[in-house]
Amino acid sequence: MTTLIIDDEKQARNAIRSLLEGDFNDLEILAEADGVQAAVTAIDTYKPDLIFLDINLGDGTGFQVLEKVSWKNFMVIFTTAYDEYAVLAFKLSAIDYLLKPVIKEDLQTAIEKAQHKYSEKRTAQQLEWFKDMMQGNKNQDKKIILSDNETIYFVKVQDIVRCQAEGTYTEFYILPNQKITVSRSLKEFEDMLTPFGFIRVHHSHLVNKEKIQKFQKSDGGSLLMENNHEVPVSQRRKGIVLSELKLE
């Protein structure tokens, strides 16, 4: 794979270059760029397979780079300083990212994902949604991107009733009557969805608080959800659940 490194900080570019040249011989670094116009020129000239792209550049943003380029058949790995909201947006949109300072293990994981290349259409949809979230588009319903072996789904968070752990997989139950199974752990989705009103009620269950119809006291406690699924509440989490639902 051929690649470009785009960052307005020379130290950051050098750090990525050093890691790539030391441990990733199957990647060829074609060039570097330190700003929007330089990046656009480099991408359209070299036509890389992969770019490492900082979100905040000295003369603009990484989004402006992506909007201006003619050559679009490449994968993107964003690089960014830690920002809680940005990290949430990355996770929900399934866009690959690296936190600065970049470490070898994270770089390895991101490159392996990039090598399983998505279609241009899929990547474009993910980037568009990610940009809208980062730029605070209040009119767009918040979505999470889920994928199984065959399909990528753009799902409104408000339509998710509950999530259930099945080993290392997570099953999503979505209104009106959809089920999607994803090969990622429930813990990952708990971290993503908690800011949107989801609560962990059991080691195997994460529910959308807005989709709870009632709390049933029998058999230790359970929740009846909007899709008529009954979800157990663990004894350890019962107090937290009752507090979240303002029942105590």
Secondary structure, DSSP 8 states (H G I E B T S, - for coil): -EEEEE-S-HHHHHHHHHHHHHH-TT-EEEEEESSHHHHHHHHHHH--SEEEEESEETTEEHHHHHHH-S---SEEEEEE---HHHHHHHHHHT--EEESS--HHHHHHHHHHHHS---HHHHHHHHHHHHHHHTT-TTS--EEEEE-SS-EEEEEGGGEEEEEEETTEEEEEETTTEEEEESS-HHHHHHHHGGGTEEEEETTEEEEGGGEEEEE-GGG-EEEETTS-EEE--TTTHHHHHHHTT--
